[in-house]
């Protein structure tokens, strides 16, 4: 248990930079005294842990220290192998399946040889391949609008058509819901109707609903 926690602390310091003892204690769910003992253990093991005192103090790793240790045990490696095999349906819906596949390949290469070997064995023992689910092109267009801050035109079905500033696209048990601008207005997928993605962008502090504009090339 302690060895796993020491590895986790090492990775936190490596990836997040300087951390306070209080922050480490919260993240690792231990007391500050335990954090101090763990810091001493890392130092005794020869790792370049540097302690800074004062109001802006904390703990970090010196000499640009990097490690490829992942802290994954055997079962975690097996679970990770399966996680890096399947792409969730929601990722397909948002038009990010190809990007996810590239990210999966890069993540596999980031693991040490022993972990990669166990992951390869697991995928050979438990071959899983899910067919790409059918997607709604409107979701992909809305997801792109959210990521790039682009204005969106909705030919809504149950309410008046509107031009909106999409800021989030959430999935809940009832389906996908689009949130727009500072107004906080939400549009369930059943109300989207045809949509058109504009090349115009909006500022983060502009209102969520704007006067209706002419639309072309709707996405159904």
N, C-alpha and C positions, 0 to 999 in steps of 0.2 A: 504493500500500500504506500509506504513512504517513498520507495523508489519511483513509483508512478507519479507521485506528487512532485518529486524533485525534477523529473523530466518535464512535467507540465510547467513548473516554475521556470525552468531553463528556456522552454519554447516561448513562454509569455515574454520574458525579458528580451529574447532574440527578436521576436516579431513586433512587440509594442514599444520597445525602448524603455526608458527609465520609468520605474513604478514605485509608488510609495508602499511602505509595509502595510498600511491600512488597505490599500487597493488590492495587494496580493492576498491579504487575509480574506477579503470578501470574495475574490475570484476563486480561491482554493477552498473556501469554506472551512478555514481553520483560524486559530487565534493568532494574534500578532507575535506572541512568544514563540509559537510553532514556526512562523515564518522566519524569525530571527535564527532559530536553531537550524532550519533548512538552509539558510544563507551561509551559515558557518560550515555546514556539511558540503555545500558546493565549493566553497573556498578551499576546504581541506582536500577536496578531490582534485584541486589544481585548476579549477575553472576561474577565469578572470572576472570575478564578481566585484564590482566597485560600489562602495557605500558612500553616499553624499549626505552630509549633515546639514542642518539648518532648515529654514522655512521651505525652500525650494528643493530640498534634498530628496533622497530616494535610493533606489538600487538599479544598477544597469550592468551591462557586460562591456568590459573594456576591450581594446585592440580589435574592434570590429569582429568579434568572435561569432562564428556561425557553426551550426551543427546540422547534420541531416537526420539526427535522431527523431523518430516520430512518436515514440512512446506507445505504439500500438502493440498489444499482446496478440497471441495467436488468433483468438476469436474475433478481436477487433479487426485484424487484417483480413479475415475471411468475410466479415460483414462489409468492410470497405470494398472488397472485390466485387461484391454483388451490387453495392451502391453505385459503383463506377461502371456497371454494365447496363443498367436500366436508365432510361431517361423518362421522368414522370410525364404523364399526359399533359399536365398544365404547362410544361416547358414547350411542348409542341404547340399548344394553343396560342402561346405568346410569340411564336415564330422564332424561338431560340434553340431549336433542336440541334442544328448544325454547330452552333457555338458551344452548346453543351457537350457535344461529342469531342470537339477540339479540346475543351477544358478537361474532360475526363482523361484523354490521352496524356496531357501535360501533367496532371496530378499523378497518374501512375508512374511516370518517369521520375517524379520528385521523391519517391520512396526509396529506401535502401534496397540493395540487391536481395537480401533475405526476405524482406517484406514483399517485394514484387514477385519473388518465386512462390511464396505462399498464396498470394493473390491469384497468380496464374493457375496454380493447382486447384484452387477453389472454383474458378470459372470453368475449368475442365470437368470437375466433378458435378457442378450444378449449372449446366448451360441454360441460361434463360435469355429469351429474346422476345420482347413485346412488340407487336405490330404498331406502327405509327397510328395514333387515333385520328379520326376525321377532325379537321379543324374548321373553324369559322373565320374567314378572312377578315371579318370585322374586328375580331379580337386582336389579330396581328397588327392591324392598322391602328387600333386604339393603343396598344402597347407601345408601338413606335411613337405615337403622339405624346404619350406620357413620358417616355425616355427623353425625347428631344424637345419637349415643351412646345409642341405645335398645335395650332388652333384646329378644332374639330367641328364639323357641321353634322348635326343629327337630324334626320327626318323622322322624328319620334312618332311612335304609333299611338300612344294614349294621351300625349300632351302636345302642345304646339312645337313645331320645329324650332331648333335653337342652334346657335353657334356658341361653343363652350371652350373652356380652357381646362383640359384634362390633367389632373395632378396625381391620380392613383387609380389602379385597376385591381380590385380585391376579389378573391374567391371565397364565398361563404356557402353554407349548405343549400341555399336557395339558388345559387348560380353566381355569375360574374356581376360585379357592381362597379360602375364608373363614378368616381368622385371628381367634382369640378370646382376649381378656383376657391377664392375666399368665401364664397357663398355657402360652401359646404354641401351644395346640392348633390344628390346621388341619383344615378340613372341605372336601374336594373337592366339586365340584358334584354328582357322582354319589351323594354321601351325604346331600344336603340333604333329600330327600323333601319333604313339605308343610311350610310354614313359617307362622308367625304373628308379626306385628310388634306388640310391646307398646307402650303409651303410657308405660310406666315407663322411666326413664333410669337409667344406672349411672354410678358415679364411676370415674374413670380407674384408680384403684389397687385396685379390687375384683377378686376372683378371676374367671377367665374362665368357669367352669362353676358353675352353681347347681342346686339341687334342681329336679326336674321340677314344673311348675305346670300347671293346667288351661289349655287353649288353645281358642280359638274363631276362626271365620272363617279357616281355613287358606288359604294362597296356594299354588297348585299350578303 
